[in-house]
Amino acid sequence: MIAVLTASIPAVSLIIVQVIISMKQQRVQDVRFELTIKEIKDDIKRLEAKQDKHNQLIERMTNVERDTEAQWRWIDEFKGKM
């Protein structure tokens, strides 16, 4: 009985140490995961900002093209009157 008890003390100690190490590794992994998620969210925000700038450029170019077309029509009408 004493031999079983003597042998089980180190075994239980090893199990406790392994559980503690496993919990610590899990916490480290969780922190890394959270940092990765944060980086991905930051990247998405930067991409959204770039997309907004691009969309604004497209809208401005559409306005320029429309205005240019109107100006050419006005020039053609003016030439026809002369």
PDB file with one MODEL, atoms N, CA, C and O in Angstrom:
MODEL        1
ATOM      1  N   MET A   1       0.831  -1.189   0.000  1.00  0.00           N
ATOM      2  CA  MET A   1       0.000   0.000   0.000  1.00  0.00           C
ATOM      3  C   MET A   1       0.875   1.251   0.000  1.00  0.00           C
ATOM      4  O   MET A   1       0.604   2.217  -0.714  1.00  0.00           O
ATOM      5  N   ILE A   2       1.927   1.212   0.814  1.00  0.00           N
ATOM      6  CA  ILE A   2       2.833   2.362   0.878  1.00  0.00           C
ATOM      7  C   ILE A   2       3.546   2.530  -0.452  1.00  0.00           C
ATOM      8  O   ILE A   2       3.776   3.657  -0.892  1.00  0.00           O
ATOM      9  N   ALA A   3       3.898   1.429  -1.096  1.00  0.00           N
ATOM     10  CA  ALA A   3       4.577   1.495  -2.390  1.00  0.00           C
ATOM     11  C   ALA A   3       3.663   2.131  -3.438  1.00  0.00           C
ATOM     12  O   ALA A   3       4.125   2.927  -4.255  1.00  0.00           O
ATOM     13  N   VAL A   4       2.390   1.793  -3.423  1.00  0.00           N
ATOM     14  CA  VAL A   4       1.432   2.377  -4.372  1.00  0.00           C
ATOM     15  C   VAL A   4       1.284   3.868  -4.088  1.00  0.00           C
ATOM     16  O   VAL A   4       1.278   4.682  -5.012  1.00  0.00           O
ATOM     17  N   LEU A   5       1.166   4.216  -2.839  1.00  0.00           N
ATOM     18  CA  LEU A   5       1.043   5.621  -2.446  1.00  0.00           C
ATOM     19  C   LEU A   5       2.298   6.390  -2.806  1.00  0.00           C
ATOM     20  O   LEU A   5       2.210   7.515  -3.297  1.00  0.00           O
ATOM     21  N   THR A   6       3.452   5.814  -2.576  1.00  0.00           N
ATOM     22  CA  THR A   6       4.721   6.460  -2.891  1.00  0.00           C
ATOM     23  C   THR A   6       4.867   6.637  -4.402  1.00  0.00           C
ATOM     24  O   THR A   6       5.395   7.655  -4.850  1.00  0.00           O
ATOM     25  N   ALA A   7       4.431   5.708  -5.161  1.00  0.00           N
ATOM     26  CA  ALA A   7       4.523   5.796  -6.618  1.00  0.00           C
ATOM     27  C   ALA A   7       3.476   6.746  -7.186  1.00  0.00           C
ATOM     28  O   ALA A   7       3.712   7.372  -8.219  1.00  0.00           O
ATOM     29  N   SER A   8       2.343   6.864  -6.541  1.00  0.00           N
ATOM     30  CA  SER A   8       1.273   7.721  -7.070  1.00  0.00           C
ATOM     31  C   SER A   8       1.531   9.201  -6.820  1.00  0.00           C
ATOM     32  O   SER A   8       1.029  10.039  -7.568  1.00  0.00           O
ATOM     33  N   ILE A   9       2.299   9.546  -5.791  1.00  0.00           N
ATOM     34  CA  ILE A   9       2.577  10.968  -5.501  1.00  0.00           C
ATOM     35  C   ILE A   9       3.316  11.626  -6.665  1.00  0.00           C
ATOM     36  O   ILE A   9       2.870  12.677  -7.126  1.00  0.00           O
ATOM     37  N   PRO A  10       4.419  11.068  -7.166  1.00  0.00           N
ATOM     38  CA  PRO A  10       5.072  11.700  -8.326  1.00  0.00           C
ATOM     39  C   PRO A  10       4.181  11.693  -9.574  1.00  0.00           C
ATOM     40  O   PRO A  10       4.214  12.637 -10.363  1.00  0.00           O
ATOM     41  N   ALA A  11       3.393  10.643  -9.752  1.00  0.00           N
ATOM     42  CA  ALA A  11       2.513  10.577 -10.917  1.00  0.00           C
ATOM     43  C   ALA A  11       1.477  11.694 -10.865  1.00  0.00           C
ATOM     44  O   ALA A  11       1.232  12.367 -11.866  1.00  0.00           O
ATOM     45  N   VAL A  12       0.878  11.886  -9.711  1.00  0.00           N
ATOM     46  CA  VAL A  12      -0.112  12.966  -9.552  1.00  0.00           C
ATOM     47  C   VAL A  12       0.560  14.320  -9.734  1.00  0.00           C
ATOM     48  O   VAL A  12      -0.009  15.221 -10.351  1.00  0.00           O
ATOM     49  N   SER A  13       1.759  14.463  -9.203  1.00  0.00           N
ATOM     50  CA  SER A  13       2.502  15.719  -9.361  1.00  0.00           C
ATOM     51  C   SER A  13       2.773  16.002 -10.833  1.00  0.00           C
ATOM     52  O   SER A  13       2.617  17.134 -11.291  1.00  0.00           O
ATOM     53  N   LEU A  14       3.176  14.980 -11.568  1.00  0.00           N
ATOM     54  CA  LEU A  14       3.428  15.159 -13.004  1.00  0.00           C
ATOM     55  C   LEU A  14       2.153  15.534 -13.751  1.00  0.00           C
ATOM     56  O   LEU A  14       2.177  16.375 -14.649  1.00  0.00           O
ATOM     57  N   ILE A  15       1.055  14.914 -13.381  1.00  0.00           N
ATOM     58  CA  ILE A  15      -0.219  15.250 -14.029  1.00  0.00           C
ATOM     59  C   ILE A  15      -0.587  16.698 -13.756  1.00  0.00           C
ATOM     60  O   ILE A  15      -1.026  17.403 -14.664  1.00  0.00           O
ATOM     61  N   ILE A  16      -0.415  17.152 -12.523  1.00  0.00           N
ATOM     62  CA  ILE A  16      -0.732  18.541 -12.162  1.00  0.00           C
ATOM     63  C   ILE A  16       0.162  19.505 -12.931  1.00  0.00           C
ATOM     64  O   ILE A  16      -0.311  20.516 -13.449  1.00  0.00           O
ATOM     65  N   VAL A  17       1.455  19.193 -13.006  1.00  0.00           N
ATOM     66  CA  VAL A  17       2.393  20.049 -13.746  1.00  0.00           C
ATOM     67  C   VAL A  17       2.005  20.097 -15.219  1.00  0.00           C
ATOM     68  O   VAL A  17       2.028  21.170 -15.823  1.00  0.00           O
ATOM     69  N   GLN A  18       1.653  18.968 -15.803  1.00  0.00           N
ATOM     70  CA  GLN A  18       1.256  18.930 -17.209  1.00  0.00           C
ATOM     71  C   GLN A  18      -0.020  19.738 -17.453  1.00  0.00           C
ATOM     72  O   GLN A  18      -0.142  20.417 -18.472  1.00  0.00           O
ATOM     73  N   VAL A  19      -0.952  19.664 -16.535  1.00  0.00           N
ATOM     74  CA  VAL A  19      -2.186  20.458 -16.672  1.00  0.00           C
ATOM     75  C   VAL A  19      -1.866  21.944 -16.615  1.00  0.00           C
ATOM     76  O   VAL A  19      -2.404  22.725 -17.401  1.00  0.00           O
ATOM     77  N   ILE A  20      -0.991  22.345 -15.686  1.00  0.00           N
ATOM     78  CA  ILE A  20      -0.603  23.756 -15.566  1.00  0.00           C
ATOM     79  C   ILE A  20       0.101  24.229 -16.839  1.00  0.00           C
ATOM     80  O   ILE A  20      -0.190  25.311 -17.350  1.00  0.00           O
ATOM     81  N   ILE A  21       1.030  23.413 -17.348  1.00  0.00           N
ATOM     82  CA  ILE A  21       1.739  23.770 -18.581  1.00  0.00           C
ATOM     83  C   ILE A  21       0.764  23.873 -19.752  1.00  0.00           C
ATOM     84  O   ILE A  21       0.857  24.789 -20.569  1.00  0.00           O
ATOM     85  N   SER A  22      -0.152  22.947 -19.824  1.00  0.00           N
ATOM     86  CA  SER A  22      -1.145  22.955 -20.897  1.00  0.00           C
ATOM     87  C   SER A  22      -2.017  24.203 -20.829  1.00  0.00           C
ATOM     88  O   SER A  22      -2.319  24.804 -21.860  1.00  0.00           O
ATOM     89  N   MET A  23      -2.422  24.595 -19.629  1.00  0.00           N
ATOM     90  CA  MET A  23      -3.241  25.796 -19.465  1.00  0.00           C
ATOM     91  C   MET A  23      -2.468  27.033 -19.888  1.00  0.00           C
ATOM     92  O   MET A  23      -3.022  27.924 -20.531  1.00  0.00           O
ATOM     93  N   LYS A  24      -1.185  27.092 -19.529  1.00  0.00           N
ATOM     94  CA  LYS A  24      -0.355  28.236 -19.906  1.00  0.00           C
ATOM     95  C   LYS A  24      -0.198  28.302 -21.417  1.00  0.00           C
ATOM     96  O   LYS A  24      -0.305  29.377 -22.007  1.00  0.00           O
ATOM     97  N   GLN A  25       0.056  27.160 -22.047  1.00  0.00           N
ATOM     98  CA  GLN A  25       0.193  27.130 -23.494  1.00  0.00           C
ATOM     99  C   GLN A  25      -1.107  27.541 -24.174  1.00  0.00           C
ATOM    100  O   GLN A  25      -1.090  28.212 -25.205  1.00  0.00           O
ATOM    101  N   GLN A  26      -2.218  27.140 -23.599  1.00  0.00           N
ATOM    102  CA  GLN A  26      -3.512  27.525 -24.160  1.00  0.00           C
ATOM    103  C   GLN A  26      -3.717  29.036 -24.071  1.00  0.00           C
ATOM    104  O   GLN A  26      -4.219  29.659 -25.006  1.00  0.00           O
ATOM    105  N   ARG A  27      -3.322  29.620 -22.935  1.00  0.00           N
ATOM    106  CA  ARG A  27      -3.435  31.080 -22.786  1.00  0.00           C
ATOM    107  C   ARG A  27      -2.562  31.802 -23.799  1.00  0.00           C
ATOM    108  O   ARG A  27      -2.985  32.792 -24.396  1.00  0.00           O
ATOM    109  N   VAL A  28      -1.342  31.307 -23.993  1.00  0.00           N
ATOM    110  CA  VAL A  28      -0.443  31.921 -24.982  1.00  0.00           C
ATOM    111  C   VAL A  28      -1.049  31.812 -26.376  1.00  0.00           C
ATOM    112  O   VAL A  28      -1.011  32.764 -27.155  1.00  0.00           O
ATOM    113  N   GLN A  29      -1.602  30.660 -26.679  1.00  0.00           N
ATOM    114  CA  GLN A  29      -2.226  30.451 -27.974  1.00  0.00           C
ATOM    115  C   GLN A  29      -3.440  31.374 -28.143  1.00  0.00           C
ATOM    116  O   GLN A  29      -3.667  31.904 -29.230  1.00  0.00           O
ATOM    117  N   ASP A  30      -4.204  31.564 -27.093  1.00  0.00           N
ATOM    118  CA  ASP A  30      -5.360  32.469 -27.148  1.00  0.00           C
ATOM    119  C   ASP A  30      -4.924  33.902 -27.417  1.00  0.00           C
ATOM    120  O   ASP A  30      -5.558  34.608 -28.202  1.00  0.00           O
ATOM    121  N   VAL A  31      -3.852  34.332 -26.773  1.00  0.00           N
ATOM    122  CA  VAL A  31      -3.350  35.696 -26.982  1.00  0.00           C
ATOM    123  C   VAL A  31      -2.879  35.866 -28.423  1.00  0.00           C
ATOM    124  O   VAL A  31      -3.168  36.880 -29.058  1.00  0.00           O
ATOM    125  N   ARG A  32      -2.163  34.884 -28.933  1.00  0.00           N
ATOM    126  CA  ARG A  32      -1.712  34.950 -30.326  1.00  0.00           C
ATOM    127  C   ARG A  32      -2.898  35.007 -31.272  1.00  0.00           C
ATOM    128  O   ARG A  32      -2.889  35.759 -32.247  1.00  0.00           O
ATOM    129  N   PHE A  33      -3.911  34.215 -30.985  1.00  0.00           N
ATOM    130  CA  PHE A  33      -5.113  34.206 -31.811  1.00  0.00           C
ATOM    131  C   PHE A  33      -5.793  35.569 -31.792  1.00  0.00           C
ATOM    132  O   PHE A  33      -6.214  36.067 -32.836  1.00  0.00           O
ATOM    133  N   GLU A  34      -5.903  36.170 -30.619  1.00  0.00           N
ATOM    134  CA  GLU A  34      -6.525  37.496 -30.498  1.00  0.00           C
ATOM    135  C   GLU A  34      -5.721  38.539 -31.262  1.00  0.00           C
ATOM    136  O   GLU A  34      -6.299  39.407 -31.916  1.00  0.00           O
ATOM    137  N   LEU A  35      -4.395  38.465 -31.188  1.00  0.00           N
ATOM    138  CA  LEU A  35      -3.559  39.409 -31.929  1.00  0.00           C
ATOM    139  C   LEU A  35      -3.730  39.225 -33.433  1.00  0.00           C
ATOM    140  O   LEU A  35      -3.783  40.202 -34.180  1.00  0.00           O
ATOM    141  N   THR A  36      -3.817  37.990 -33.868  1.00  0.00           N
ATOM    142  CA  THR A  36      -4.018  37.725 -35.293  1.00  0.00           C
ATOM    143  C   THR A  36      -5.360  38.277 -35.754  1.00  0.00           C
ATOM    144  O   THR A  36      -5.451  38.887 -36.819  1.00  0.00           O
ATOM    145  N   ILE A  37      -6.391  38.066 -34.963  1.00  0.00           N
ATOM    146  CA  ILE A  37      -7.718  38.598 -35.297  1.00  0.00           C
ATOM    147  C   ILE A  37      -7.674  40.127 -35.364  1.00  0.00           C
ATOM    148  O   ILE A  37      -8.266  40.724 -36.263  1.00  0.00           O
ATOM    149  N   LYS A  38      -6.983  40.757 -34.425  1.00  0.00           N
ATOM    150  CA  LYS A  38      -6.868  42.213 -34.420  1.00  0.00           C
ATOM    151  C   LYS A  38      -6.149  42.703 -35.671  1.00  0.00           C
ATOM    152  O   LYS A  38      -6.565  43.694 -36.272  1.00  0.00           O
ATOM    153  N   GLU A  39      -5.077  42.026 -36.070  1.00  0.00           N
ATOM    154  CA  GLU A  39      -4.351  42.399 -37.281  1.00  0.00           C
ATOM    155  C   GLU A  39      -5.232  42.258 -38.516  1.00  0.00           C
ATOM    156  O   GLU A  39      -5.195  43.106 -39.407  1.00  0.00           O
ATOM    157  N   ILE A  40      -6.017  41.197 -38.569  1.00  0.00           N
ATOM    158  CA  ILE A  40      -6.917  40.994 -39.704  1.00  0.00           C
ATOM    159  C   ILE A  40      -7.965  42.102 -39.756  1.00  0.00           C
ATOM    160  O   ILE A  40      -8.273  42.621 -40.830  1.00  0.00           O
ATOM    161  N   LYS A  41      -8.510  42.461 -38.603  1.00  0.00           N
ATOM    162  CA  LYS A  41      -9.501  43.546 -38.570  1.00  0.00           C
ATOM    163  C   LYS A  41      -8.878  44.869 -39.008  1.00  0.00           C
ATOM    164  O   LYS A  41      -9.508  45.642 -39.730  1.00  0.00           O
ATOM    165  N   ASP A  42      -7.646  45.134 -38.575  1.00  0.00           N
ATOM    166  CA  ASP A  42      -6.961  46.356 -38.998  1.00  0.00           C
ATOM    167  C   ASP A  42      -6.731  46.356 -40.508  1.00  0.00           C
ATOM    168  O   ASP A  42      -6.900  47.383 -41.165  1.00  0.00           O
ATOM    169  N   ASP A  43      -6.344  45.199 -41.056  1.00  0.00           N
ATOM    170  CA  ASP A  43      -6.150  45.092 -42.503  1.00  0.00           C
ATOM    171  C   ASP A  43      -7.454  45.348 -43.247  1.00  0.00           C
ATOM    172  O   ASP A  43      -7.464  46.016 -44.280  1.00  0.00           O
ATOM    173  N   ILE A  44      -8.544  44.819 -42.725  1.00  0.00           N
ATOM    174  CA  ILE A  44      -9.845  45.035 -43.363  1.00  0.00           C
ATOM    175  C   ILE A  44     -10.207  46.517 -43.342  1.00  0.00           C
ATOM    176  O   ILE A  44     -10.722  47.048 -44.326  1.00  0.00           O
ATOM    177  N   LYS A  45      -9.938  47.184 -42.221  1.00  0.00           N
ATOM    178  CA  LYS A  45     -10.237  48.622 -42.146  1.00  0.00           C
ATOM    179  C   LYS A  45      -9.414  49.404 -43.162  1.00  0.00           C
ATOM    180  O   LYS A  45      -9.930  50.319 -43.803  1.00  0.00           O
ATOM    181  N   ARG A  46      -8.122  49.046 -43.315  1.00  0.00           N
ATOM    182  CA  ARG A  46      -7.285  49.733 -44.306  1.00  0.00           C
ATOM    183  C   ARG A  46      -7.797  49.477 -45.722  1.00  0.00           C
ATOM    184  O   ARG A  46      -7.814  50.387 -46.551  1.00  0.00           O
ATOM    185  N   LEU A  47      -8.211  48.253 -45.995  1.00  0.00           N
ATOM    186  CA  LEU A  47      -8.750  47.944 -47.317  1.00  0.00           C
ATOM    187  C   LEU A  47     -10.053  48.695 -47.582  1.00  0.00           C
ATOM    188  O   LEU A  47     -10.295  49.155 -48.698  1.00  0.00           O
ATOM    189  N   GLU A  48     -10.888  48.815 -46.555  1.00  0.00           N
ATOM    190  CA  GLU A  48     -12.135  49.569 -46.714  1.00  0.00           C
ATOM    191  C   GLU A  48     -11.837  51.032 -47.031  1.00  0.00           C
ATOM    192  O   GLU A  48     -12.506  51.639 -47.866  1.00  0.00           O
ATOM    193  N   ALA A  49     -10.830  51.596 -46.360  1.00  0.00           N
ATOM    194  CA  ALA A  49     -10.460  52.989 -46.615  1.00  0.00           C
ATOM    195  C   ALA A  49      -9.972  53.150 -48.057  1.00  0.00           C
ATOM    196  O   ALA A  49     -10.336  54.110 -48.737  1.00  0.00           O
ATOM    197  N   LYS A  50      -9.153  52.213 -48.515  1.00  0.00           N
ATOM    198  CA  LYS A  50      -8.669  52.271 -49.899  1.00  0.00           C
ATOM    199  C   LYS A  50      -9.828  52.128 -50.879  1.00  0.00           C
ATOM    200  O   LYS A  50      -9.875  52.813 -51.901  1.00  0.00           O
ATOM    201  N   GLN A  51     -10.752  51.244 -50.565  1.00  0.00           N
ATOM    202  CA  GLN A  51     -11.902  51.050 -51.446  1.00  0.00           C
ATOM    203  C   GLN A  51     -12.748  52.319 -51.503  1.00  0.00           C
ATOM    204  O   GLN A  51     -13.233  52.694 -52.570  1.00  0.00           O
ATOM    205  N   ASP A  52     -12.929  52.979 -50.361  1.00  0.00           N
ATOM    206  CA  ASP A  52     -13.691  54.232 -50.344  1.00  0.00           C
ATOM    207  C   ASP A  52     -13.017  55.287 -51.219  1.00  0.00           C
ATOM    208  O   ASP A  52     -13.689  55.993 -51.971  1.00  0.00           O
ATOM    209  N   LYS A  53     -11.695  55.394 -51.124  1.00  0.00           N
ATOM    210  CA  LYS A  53     -10.972  56.351 -51.966  1.00  0.00           C
ATOM    211  C   LYS A  53     -11.156  56.006 -53.437  1.00  0.00           C
ATOM    212  O   LYS A  53     -11.376  56.891 -54.264  1.00  0.00           O
ATOM    213  N   HIS A  54     -11.068  54.732 -53.760  1.00  0.00           N
ATOM    214  CA  HIS A  54     -11.234  54.302 -55.145  1.00  0.00           C
ATOM    215  C   HIS A  54     -12.636  54.626 -55.642  1.00  0.00           C
ATOM    216  O   HIS A  54     -12.800  55.126 -56.755  1.00  0.00           O
ATOM    217  N   ASN A  55     -13.645  54.344 -54.827  1.00  0.00           N
ATOM    218  CA  ASN A  55     -15.027  54.634 -55.222  1.00  0.00           C
ATOM    219  C   ASN A  55     -15.242  56.128 -55.424  1.00  0.00           C
ATOM    220  O   ASN A  55     -15.960  56.532 -56.338  1.00  0.00           O
ATOM    221  N   GLN A  56     -14.630  56.946 -54.585  1.00  0.00           N
ATOM    222  CA  GLN A  56     -14.750  58.394 -54.741  1.00  0.00           C
ATOM    223  C   GLN A  56     -14.102  58.839 -56.053  1.00  0.00           C
ATOM    224  O   GLN A  56     -14.623  59.713 -56.745  1.00  0.00           O
ATOM    225  N   LEU A  57     -12.962  58.231 -56.388  1.00  0.00           N
ATOM    226  CA  LEU A  57     -12.297  58.563 -57.643  1.00  0.00           C
ATOM    227  C   LEU A  57     -13.184  58.206 -58.825  1.00  0.00           C
ATOM    228  O   LEU A  57     -13.295  58.983 -59.773  1.00  0.00           O
ATOM    229  N   ILE A  58     -13.809  57.054 -58.782  1.00  0.00           N
ATOM    230  CA  ILE A  58     -14.697  56.645 -59.877  1.00  0.00           C
ATOM    231  C   ILE A  58     -15.853  57.630 -60.015  1.00  0.00           C
ATOM    232  O   ILE A  58     -16.216  58.010 -61.128  1.00  0.00           O
ATOM    233  N   GLU A  59     -16.428  58.042 -58.895  1.00  0.00           N
ATOM    234  CA  GLU A  59     -17.534  59.006 -58.942  1.00  0.00           C
ATOM    235  C   GLU A  59     -17.069  60.340 -59.535  1.00  0.00           C
ATOM    236  O   GLU A  59     -17.766  60.941 -60.352  1.00  0.00           O
ATOM    237  N   ARG A  60     -15.893  60.790 -59.119  1.00  0.00           N
ATOM    238  CA  ARG A  60     -15.372  62.057 -59.649  1.00  0.00           C
ATOM    239  C   ARG A  60     -15.082  61.942 -61.142  1.00  0.00           C
ATOM    240  O   ARG A  60     -15.377  62.866 -61.899  1.00  0.00           O
ATOM    241  N   MET A  61     -14.513  60.832 -61.571  1.00  0.00           N
ATOM    242  CA  MET A  61     -14.205  60.662 -62.987  1.00  0.00           C
ATOM    243  C   MET A  61     -15.489  60.586 -63.807  1.00  0.00           C
ATOM    244  O   MET A  61     -15.530  61.094 -64.927  1.00  0.00           O
ATOM    245  N   THR A  62     -16.521  59.971 -63.280  1.00  0.00           N
ATOM    246  CA  THR A  62     -17.812  59.930 -63.973  1.00  0.00           C
ATOM    247  C   THR A  62     -18.345  61.344 -64.157  1.00  0.00           C
ATOM    248  O   THR A  62     -18.860  61.680 -65.223  1.00  0.00           O
ATOM    249  N   ASN A  63     -18.227  62.172 -63.126  1.00  0.00           N
ATOM    250  CA  ASN A  63     -18.667  63.566 -63.225  1.00  0.00           C
ATOM    251  C   ASN A  63     -17.841  64.328 -64.255  1.00  0.00           C
ATOM    252  O   ASN A  63     -18.384  65.116 -65.029  1.00  0.00           O
ATOM    253  N   VAL A  64     -16.532  64.095 -64.266  1.00  0.00           N
ATOM    254  CA  VAL A  64     -15.658  64.779 -65.224  1.00  0.00           C
ATOM    255  C   VAL A  64     -16.029  64.374 -66.643  1.00  0.00           C
ATOM    256  O   VAL A  64     -16.121  65.223 -67.530  1.00  0.00           O
ATOM    257  N   GLU A  65     -16.242  63.082 -66.861  1.00  0.00           N
ATOM    258  CA  GLU A  65     -16.613  62.615 -68.194  1.00  0.00           C
ATOM    259  C   GLU A  65     -17.941  63.218 -68.633  1.00  0.00           C
ATOM    260  O   GLU A  65     -18.085  63.629 -69.785  1.00  0.00           O
ATOM    261  N   ARG A  66     -18.913  63.274 -67.725  1.00  0.00           N
ATOM    262  CA  ARG A  66     -20.221  63.855 -68.055  1.00  0.00           C
ATOM    263  C   ARG A  66     -20.071  65.339 -68.390  1.00  0.00           C
ATOM    264  O   ARG A  66     -20.648  65.829 -69.361  1.00  0.00           O
ATOM    265  N   ASP A  67     -19.285  66.048 -67.568  1.00  0.00           N
ATOM    266  CA  ASP A  67     -19.086  67.477 -67.804  1.00  0.00           C
ATOM    267  C   ASP A  67     -18.322  67.726 -69.099  1.00  0.00           C
ATOM    268  O   ASP A  67     -18.617  68.676 -69.824  1.00  0.00           O
ATOM    269  N   THR A  68     -17.344  66.877 -69.391  1.00  0.00           N
ATOM    270  CA  THR A  68     -16.568  67.024 -70.622  1.00  0.00           C
ATOM    271  C   THR A  68     -17.461  66.795 -71.836  1.00  0.00           C
ATOM    272  O   THR A  68     -17.375  67.517 -72.830  1.00  0.00           O
ATOM    273  N   GLU A  69     -18.306  65.799 -71.743  1.00  0.00           N
ATOM    274  CA  GLU A  69     -19.226  65.527 -72.848  1.00  0.00           C
ATOM    275  C   GLU A  69     -20.157  66.723 -73.067  1.00  0.00           C
ATOM    276  O   GLU A  69     -20.426  67.103 -74.206  1.00  0.00           O
ATOM    277  N   ALA A  70     -20.636  67.301 -71.995  1.00  0.00           N
ATOM    278  CA  ALA A  70     -21.513  68.475 -72.108  1.00  0.00           C
ATOM    279  C   ALA A  70     -20.751  69.645 -72.726  1.00  0.00           C
ATOM    280  O   ALA A  70     -21.307  70.385 -73.538  1.00  0.00           O
ATOM    281  N   GLN A  71     -19.502  69.816 -72.354  1.00  0.00           N
ATOM    282  CA  GLN A  71     -18.707  70.920 -72.904  1.00  0.00           C
ATOM    283  C   GLN A  71     -18.474  70.722 -74.405  1.00  0.00           C
ATOM    284  O   GLN A  71     -18.524  71.683 -75.173  1.00  0.00           O
ATOM    285  N   TRP A  72     -18.222  69.491 -74.818  1.00  0.00           N
ATOM    286  CA  TRP A  72     -18.019  69.244 -76.248  1.00  0.00           C
ATOM    287  C   TRP A  72     -19.313  69.495 -77.029  1.00  0.00           C
ATOM    288  O   TRP A  72     -19.271  70.012 -78.145  1.00  0.00           O
ATOM    289  N   ARG A  73     -20.447  69.137 -76.454  1.00  0.00           N
ATOM    290  CA  ARG A  73     -21.727  69.436 -77.109  1.00  0.00           C
ATOM    291  C   ARG A  73     -21.915  70.942 -77.248  1.00  0.00           C
ATOM    292  O   ARG A  73     -22.369  71.430 -78.282  1.00  0.00           O
ATOM    293  N   TRP A  74     -21.563  71.660 -76.207  1.00  0.00           N
ATOM    294  CA  TRP A  74     -21.689  73.119 -76.226  1.00  0.00           C
ATOM    295  C   TRP A  74     -20.765  73.707 -77.290  1.00  0.00           C
ATOM    296  O   TRP A  74     -21.154  74.634 -78.000  1.00  0.00           O
ATOM    297  N   ILE A  75     -19.551  73.182 -77.406  1.00  0.00           N
ATOM    298  CA  ILE A  75     -18.599  73.674 -78.427  1.00  0.00           C
ATOM    299  C   ILE A  75     -19.145  73.371 -79.825  1.00  0.00           C
ATOM    300  O   ILE A  75     -19.076  74.219 -80.715  1.00  0.00           O
ATOM    301  N   ASP A  76     -19.692  72.152 -80.023  1.00  0.00           N
ATOM    302  CA  ASP A  76     -20.250  71.804 -81.326  1.00  0.00           C
ATOM    303  C   ASP A  76     -21.410  72.725 -81.675  1.00  0.00           C
ATOM    304  O   ASP A  76     -21.528  73.162 -82.820  1.00  0.00           O
ATOM    305  N   GLU A  77     -22.273  73.028 -80.696  1.00  0.00           N
ATOM    306  CA  GLU A  77     -23.394  73.948 -80.945  1.00  0.00           C
ATOM    307  C   GLU A  77     -22.878  75.343 -81.279  1.00  0.00           C
ATOM    308  O   GLU A  77     -23.415  76.015 -82.160  1.00  0.00           O
ATOM    309  N   PHE A  78     -21.870  75.761 -80.597  1.00  0.00           N
ATOM    310  CA  PHE A  78     -21.296  77.099 -80.818  1.00  0.00           C
ATOM    311  C   PHE A  78     -20.689  77.177 -82.237  1.00  0.00           C
ATOM    312  O   PHE A  78     -20.847  78.176 -82.938  1.00  0.00           O
ATOM    313  N   LYS A  79     -19.987  76.090 -82.641  1.00  0.00           N
ATOM    314  CA  LYS A  79     -19.405  76.057 -83.989  1.00  0.00           C
ATOM    315  C   LYS A  79     -20.494  76.106 -85.039  1.00  0.00           C
ATOM    316  O   LYS A  79     -20.329  76.744 -86.079  1.00  0.00           O
ATOM    317  N   GLY A  80     -21.607  75.436 -84.777  1.00  0.00           N
ATOM    318  CA  GLY A  80     -22.718  75.406 -85.733  1.00  0.00           C
ATOM    319  C   GLY A  80     -23.360  76.769 -85.885  1.00  0.00           C
ATOM    320  O   GLY A  80     -23.879  77.077 -86.957  1.00  0.00           O
ATOM    321  N   LYS A  81     -23.343  77.583 -84.867  1.00  0.00           N
ATOM    322  CA  LYS A  81     -23.931  78.910 -84.926  1.00  0.00           C
ATOM    323  C   LYS A  81     -23.018  79.874 -85.676  1.00  0.00           C
ATOM    324  O   LYS A  81     -23.480  80.886 -86.203  1.00  0.00           O
ATOM    325  N   MET A  82     -21.744  79.568 -85.725  1.00  0.00           N
ATOM    326  CA  MET A  82     -20.803  80.487 -86.362  1.00  0.00           C
ATOM    327  C   MET A  82     -20.775  80.263 -87.816  1.00  0.00           C
ATOM    328  O   MET A  82     -20.040  80.942 -88.532  1.00  0.00           O
TER     329      MET A  82
ENDMDL
END
